[in-house]
Amino acid sequence: MKKKLLIVMGIIILVFLTVFAYAYFIGTKGLVVKEIKITDNTIPNNFHGFKIVHLSDIHYGRSVKEKEIKKIVEKINILKPDIIVISGDLLDRDIELTNEQQKLLTEQLKKIDVTIGKYIIAGNHDYDNGIDKWQIIVQDSDFINLNDNYQLIYNKGTTPILINGMSSNLHKHMTIEQKLENHFKFLKEFDNPDNKTIKPAYNIMIIHEPDFIDEFKHDNFNLILAGHSHNGQVRLPFVDKLVTPLGAKKYHSEQYNLGNTNMYISSGLGTSTLDVRLFNKPSINFYRLTTK
């Protein structure tokens, strides 16, 4: 009996080590592009076919290093996006980048080619690592810091869309109401009959932790792009309940239909806490906006 027990324990340990080795050496490698068609009749005709690349949770310095970030940038440039958005956690709280690593990351992000703009918000790890360093990388790589702010995007016409950003809500430096103040103040200007500016017909929100959408009127936004959950960094077949971080307990899967609002959550590119990914390859979301 004792011998059988030892054999069973040995098999269990061997299986565990095999799975861990796969998750560490293979699960974190490769790059999947998830192509998603977003059809909405509120999208202006001049944005039909508009291309958005969505990255999240790079956690640079962990499983994503020099080789990986170069492949990511190469793939993005093949897709030829109109805009790119990064929904937080470019950096990792446990990785102190050297000057050389910071320079390389900045150079690679700067090489990303878009026709209109590159946008980014800060995740909780970006704050934990040091938001000053994050801001320097963002500025030097020609990204637009969209933390708690908005920008109009024009494309082949006079009717714009509105892109909004919300920084990590796990850092209570501002309330959600304060973060959205600029957005709603801008929209209120269209109540003035003297305002001749064309009102945006389609609103996009970039947020890091998806659970916080329940704390504001998310139906004011047609499209929400989030990160943080990694869609469950370690996944098991036929298991719906994933181990996900605070801020992604309710919303953690790839996509949600919330009335007139569509939310997509990136599974991310890097790793957090443990450098393993299981049944969840690093990925890029690639959206095409269509009017029909």
Secondary structure, DSSP 8 states (H G I E B T S, - for coil): -HHHHHHHHHHHHHHHHHHHHHHHHTTT-S-EEEEEEEE-TTS-GGGTTEEEEEE----TTSS--HHHHHHHHHHHHHH--SEEEEES-SS-TT----HHHHHHHHHHHHT---SSEEEEE--HHHHHHHHHHHHHHHHHTT-EE-TTEEEEE--SSS--EEEEEE--SSSTTS-HHHHTHHHHHHHHGGGSTT--S---S-EEEEESSGGGGGGTTGGG-SEEEE-SSTT-SB--TT-------TT-SS--SSEEEETTEEEEE---SS-SSSS--BS---EEEEEEEE--
